Amino acid sequence: MTNVTRSDLQQLDHEDPLASFREEFLLPEGIIYLNGNSLGAMPREAVQRSRRVVEVEWAKGLIGSMNTAGWFELPLSLGRKIAALVGAAPNEVVITDSTGINLYKVLAAALQIQPSRRVIVMEGSNFPTDNYMVQGLLAQLGDGYTIRFAEADEIMAAIDADVAAVCMTHVHYKTSNILDMETITERAHAVAAVAIWDLCHSIGVMPIDLNACKVDFAVACTYKYLNGGPGSPAMIFAAEKHHGKYRQPLTGWFGHAAPFDFEQDYRPADGIRQMLSGTQPIVSMSLAEIGIDIALRADMQAVRAKSMRMTDLFIELVESRCSAFDVSVASPRDASQRGSQVSFYFADAYPLVRAMHDRGVSCDYRAPGMLRFGFAPLYNSYADVWNAVDILYHILQAGSWQDAQYQQRNLVT
Ligand SMILES: Cc1ncc(COP(=O)(O)O)c(C=O)c1O
């Protein structure tokens, strides 16, 4: 039984060095938003910025905004900003396309860097789009390429001299387990394999140092803890030492050395610009800058410390108050091994999530049988932790998740 009280958590909010960031987000009244690991909350500035992009840059500037509003350079200028969040040099990152498309590009690049090998090591339980995109690329390549699936405790042993590339996700989307980026990358390099990391569940919520870990390529979305907005474009990191040594397969005009020379044949641009393919989603990309700027102002050590504390408290309170209801933790108990979300097993997790929504707690369901709660330290409070557990306890105690209305699956869970 825990002795943590509601007023302890109110006190933590009082002392929270990040508390003022909450004001920068528009959070609907009466909602405890624990889904920032799926789609981050909206920064208030997004309203003015979208009006500026649409009413001024688009409506008045028209195509001239490609030059005058910096549209053409936006993938690179945002890349330079985001580089500081992931321990990259400014010329190693661009923002463009989706995470999955970017993974396709960087894996194709990696396989050219290590052309004599045919095995790619991945976590089978990884977020499926990564595995699907790699399967799609390998089907195109043919030539004996295969994926060697390995779960967290099997990864090190799976990396041998047959391996061309190791393609891992830093924080697991379901369990929240953190993979050791430095050690796995070192192991990949020890057998001359290329290391690729997906940072979707870690970017913006913990310190990341790609160059200190000697990572070769990385991808990440901007719509989770970077609060870029629905469908905001993703990032690509390519270590400078690889620039000019590969050709990414989606060879569109934005990645051409001279796009406005309209040459007949493709010639890759130097450096990271080659990772671009086509015309960018400028409205969405412009909005993504706001969340990136907010994250750059936050002390990532403080963000990580708050994230670990919130998730520790959440587990402690759920276990203390809800243990009679067969809710069991599915995430690592050691906060240093856990990202910023906590998952629990519960036999009827989906209706329970629906009942939580109805009582103002936005969390999600991941098949099979898992409840997921994401904590975004820039706008979630310690009071949110208390209140969410309180609501969970009351639903379980009343058995109200068993109502018929909660059994029907929505399209998006
Ligand atoms: C680890 C991981 N990779 C990729 C994605 C999504 O990729 P995309 O932006 O291409 O839809 C997600 C989505 O949640 C994810 O968790």
The ligand as a Gaussian input file, in Angstrom:
#p B3LYP/6-31G(d) Opt

LIG

0 1
 C        7.992000       3.244000     -33.489000
 C        7.095000       3.857000     -34.504000
 N        7.539000       4.025000     -35.756000
 C        6.745000       4.582000     -36.700000
 C        5.474000       5.004000     -36.403000
 C        4.555000       5.639000     -37.411000
 O        5.118000       5.857000     -38.627000
 P        4.417000       6.813000     -39.697000
 O        4.695000       8.222000     -39.236000
 O        5.103000       6.468000     -40.951000
 O        2.965000       6.520000     -39.712000
 C        4.990000       4.859000     -35.104000
 C        3.622000       5.322000     -34.777000
 O        3.170000       5.361000     -33.699000
 C        5.818000       4.261000     -34.149000
 O        5.367000       4.068000     -32.902000

